[in-house]
Amino acid sequence: MLTGSPQLVRNVFSATVSQSRFTHARLFSTPSARMKQRLVILGSGWGGYEVLRGVDKKRWDVTVISPTSHFAFTPFLAGCAVGTLEFRCAMEPVRKYGREITAYQAWCDSIDFGKRQLTCTTTAPSDTPVPPTSQSDSAITKPSSFTVKYDKLVISVGAYSQTFGIPGVKEHAVFLKGVSDARVIRSRIIECFEQASQPTLTDIQRRKLLNFCIVGGGPTGVEFAAELHDLLRTEIPTHYPALSKLARITLYDVAPHILGSFDENLVKYAEGRFAREGITLRNQHHVEKVEKGSMIVKEQGKVDFGLLVWSTGLAPNPFIESLDGVMKDPKTQSVLTDEHLNILNEDGSPNPSVWAIGDAAVIKGNVLPATAQVAGQKARYVTKKLNKIIRDKPSPSEFVFRNMGSLAYLGNWRAIYDRSQATDSGPKRSESGRIAWLLWRSAYITMTLSWRNKILVPFYWFMNWAFGRDLSRF
Ligand SMILES: Cc1cc2nc3c(=O)[nH]c(=O)nc-3n(C[C@H](O)[C@H](O)[C@H](O)COP(=O)(O)OP(=O)(O)OC[C@H]3O[C@@H](n4cnc5c(N)ncnc54)[C@H](O)[C@@H]3O)c2cc1C
């Protein structure tokens, strides 16, 4: 029997619930759920979310651990950042599967492969202090940490943005990796125009604020430049007529050309289009330092900007870097897997209970691009495997990547499509201009994951074409 003040009773009660939530994570599950094998998915991106969608949730006891509550449809982020699409169009909630799965909004910090146990730190702010636990209770190691056991594990934690250690990038540039980044960028663009409209500023100050710089000439940097250019060409002259002529877009890259992974003729087409549209390309330029509102470029000196978007490729996820006992790719520090996507132990043997997919993983001897296409195909392969395993059926043979081609939007209803370098037996093809743009739009509409977004996305494309983008800041 509980005695003492109501406050104490409440604390004891909440502590019991909090502990049991983690020590017996299946407390609220049905008895049959407790008998199921535990599948834990790390990450809710292109890899993790696809596994979550496809895996047999009736037969597996599924837990998803991800610091974000949603999946981000990354190809739409550039459009969201300038208002071509609304943020909702690029999101799918993890908890829409809430009845069938357990989801923790948390970071996974470490994996004990021997004990098949993960240690995680919650990202959801807690109003209830969790009391210290006894030595024997390992479920809550510190107030915001907990452990989760697995029978099978899928690691799909993605990668971080590369900065090459250039000082000031993390503090003064914006990355474009998630929906929250797109939100920051959209807000900052409007802020720059609002600040530049103040009557107290000189034209020189205005030009500085309206210099939009992008570092990184890969598909993400190029697509953001293109989307931003669409905004400057269409709505800005109406909303800020006195300022639109002062705005500039400059794209920096250390390489001699942008879009290095695309066919040479498509690169020429893209560079020609950017030149015609007034987007300045500064190839073979090296950013040495970034400060608040300016950066030092080796070939140019000090360059002032209102917004700097940084997109120079991928850096390893620190969680993956910290993993012990597994083989890693010496160049990217990604986890190495075999052709069945099982991670490789230090001695080179595969771990049959753990798969790694997406940007955090590389197949030994078969490096594929870090794209949503690869992550999605690997996820579907692992899902198929898991659904066979749980039915005691023979699992599929090794993973084979099918190259569907690469697409990049170039602005003003034009794009490029490249399948010229595919090594499989399918048709080699490349397209540029409006046909490629139609391919771009239809491919991504097809790839959107929910009916809600299959309706929302064309709706916003149409609304914004018909009535213009909404430039309100909130
Ligand atoms: C702006 C942009 C546009 C892109 N456009 C395209 C495109 O058009 N076509 C294409 O093929 N590819 C595109 N890509 C690349 C594509 O998005 C990635 O290759 C893909 O997201 C990789 O999937 P993933 O599951 O490995 O990682 P992600 O999708 O990045 O997901 C990683 C997940 O893991 C979570 N996570 C991170 N650390 C931890 C941890 N310690 N514990 C638990 N969870 C963790 C993250 O919160 C996230 O939910 C684009 C990327 C960007 C940024």
The ligand as a Tripos MOL2 file, in Angstrom:
@<TRIPOS>MOLECULE
LIG
   53    58     1     0     0
SMALL
NO_CHARGES

@<TRIPOS>ATOM
      1 C1         17.9810   18.2890  -50.1260 C.3       1 LIG1
      2 C2         18.2410   16.8770  -50.5690 C.ar      1 LIG1
      3 C3         17.7130   16.4480  -51.7880 C.ar      1 LIG1
      4 C4         17.9360   15.1360  -52.2090 C.ar      1 LIG1
      5 N1         17.4090   14.7540  -53.4080 N.ar      1 LIG1
      6 C5         17.5660   13.4840  -53.8060 C.ar      1 LIG1
      7 C6         16.9840   13.0590  -55.0230 C.ar      1 LIG1
      8 O1         16.3330   13.8430  -55.7190 O.2       1 LIG1
      9 N2         17.1570   11.7690  -55.3880 N.ar      1 LIG1
     10 C7         17.8590   10.8920  -54.6280 C.ar      1 LIG1
     11 O2         17.9780    9.7080  -55.0020 O.2       1 LIG1
     12 N3         18.4500   11.2660  -53.4840 N.ar      1 LIG1
     13 C8         18.3050   12.5370  -53.0470 C.ar      1 LIG1
     14 N4         18.8870   12.9440  -51.8730 N.ar      1 LIG1
     15 C9         19.6830   11.9900  -51.0900 C.3       1 LIG1
     16 C10        18.7800   11.1550  -50.1960 C.3       1 LIG1
     17 O3         17.9130   11.9720  -49.4570 O.3       1 LIG1
     18 C11        19.6190   10.3300  -49.2320 C.3       1 LIG1
     19 O4         20.4840    9.5110  -49.9700 O.3       1 LIG1
     20 C12        18.6970    9.4860  -48.3530 C.3       1 LIG1
     21 O5         17.9860   10.3480  -47.4890 O.3       1 LIG1
     22 C13        19.4640    8.4600  -47.5310 C.3       1 LIG1
     23 O6         18.5420    7.7410  -46.7620 O.3       1 LIG1
     24 P1         18.9290    7.2370  -45.2860 P.3       1 LIG1
     25 O7         17.7600    6.4830  -44.7750 O.co2     1 LIG1
     26 O8         20.2410    6.5770  -45.3250 O.co2     1 LIG1
     27 O9         19.1810    8.5580  -44.4600 O.3       1 LIG1
     28 P2         18.2060    9.7410  -44.1020 P.3       1 LIG1
     29 O10        17.0810    9.8360  -45.0750 O.co2     1 LIG1
     30 O11        19.0980   10.9260  -43.9290 O.co2     1 LIG1
     31 O12        17.5950    9.3220  -42.7080 O.3       1 LIG1
     32 C14        18.3930    9.1210  -41.5720 C.3       1 LIG1
     33 C15        17.4810    8.9860  -40.3690 C.3       1 LIG1
     34 O13        18.2390    8.5420  -39.2580 O.3       1 LIG1
     35 C16        17.9780    9.3760  -38.1480 C.3       1 LIG1
     36 N5         19.1620    9.3160  -37.2810 N.ar      1 LIG1
     37 C17        20.3450    9.9580  -37.4080 C.ar      1 LIG1
     38 N6         21.1800    9.6090  -36.4080 N.ar      1 LIG1
     39 C18        20.4950    8.7210  -35.6340 C.ar      1 LIG1
     40 C19        20.8110    7.9990  -34.4460 C.ar      1 LIG1
     41 N7         21.9870    8.1210  -33.8520 N.pl3     1 LIG1
     42 N8         19.8650    7.1900  -33.9150 N.ar      1 LIG1
     43 C20        18.6410    7.0430  -34.5070 C.ar      1 LIG1
     44 N9         18.3070    7.6980  -35.6390 N.ar      1 LIG1
     45 C21        19.2110    8.5190  -36.2010 C.ar      1 LIG1
     46 C22        17.6740   10.7230  -38.7690 C.3       1 LIG1
     47 O14        16.9580   11.5610  -37.9010 O.3       1 LIG1
     48 C23        16.8320   10.2870  -39.9590 C.3       1 LIG1
     49 O15        15.5020   10.0230  -39.5680 O.3       1 LIG1
     50 C24        18.6950   14.2450  -51.4170 C.ar      1 LIG1
     51 C25        19.2130   14.6820  -50.2040 C.ar      1 LIG1
     52 C26        18.9850   15.9660  -49.7710 C.ar      1 LIG1
     53 C27        19.5370   16.4230  -48.4490 C.3       1 LIG1
@<TRIPOS>BOND
     1     1     2 1
     2     2     3 ar
     3     2    52 ar
     4     3     4 ar
     5     4     5 ar
     6     4    50 ar
     7     5     6 ar
     8     6     7 ar
     9     6    13 1
    10     7     8 2
    11     7     9 ar
    12     9    10 ar
    13    10    11 2
    14    10    12 ar
    15    12    13 ar
    16    13    14 ar
    17    14    15 1
    18    14    50 ar
    19    15    16 1
    20    16    17 1
    21    16    18 1
    22    18    19 1
    23    18    20 1
    24    20    21 1
    25    20    22 1
    26    22    23 1
    27    23    24 1
    28    24    25 2
    29    24    26 1
    30    24    27 1
    31    27    28 1
    32    28    29 2
    33    28    30 1
    34    28    31 1
    35    31    32 1
    36    32    33 1
    37    33    34 1
    38    33    48 1
    39    34    35 1
    40    35    36 1
    41    35    46 1
    42    36    37 ar
    43    36    45 ar
    44    37    38 ar
    45    38    39 ar
    46    39    40 ar
    47    39    45 ar
    48    40    41 1
    49    40    42 ar
    50    42    43 ar
    51    43    44 ar
    52    44    45 ar
    53    46    47 1
    54    46    48 1
    55    48    49 1
    56    50    51 ar
    57    51    52 ar
    58    52    53 1
@<TRIPOS>SUBSTRUCTURE
     1 LIG1         1 GROUP 0 **** ****
